[in-house]
């Protein structure tokens, strides 16, 4: 069996599944927030803060944040693998994207949980 070392041992089927699952989570999160904003007349800070003070919303937001990281990583990995042929340049671009995604994930957790 031939294994590619550039995708950290994942298979194409695994990437496909993770892309689809993360897209569903992001779609549900977007629909929920859109419904909340449109369904709340005279939305103010207290209502918005009250929504995000609830534990289920924080967990849902964290799941959406992780899904965003997974979805963007699979997409960016695919694009960089297809279009950036020099291995060193591709590695630098992928490492930069990974670092940025990690920083955004940590920042999002800090915002959600106040750590």
Buried (B, 14 or more C-beta within 10 A) or exposed (E): EEEEEEBEEBEEEEBEEBBEEBEEBBEBBEEBBEEBEEEEEEEEEEEEEEBEEEEEBBEBBBBBBBBBBBBBBBBBBBEBBEEBEEEEEBEEBBEEBBEEBEEBBEEBBEEBEEE
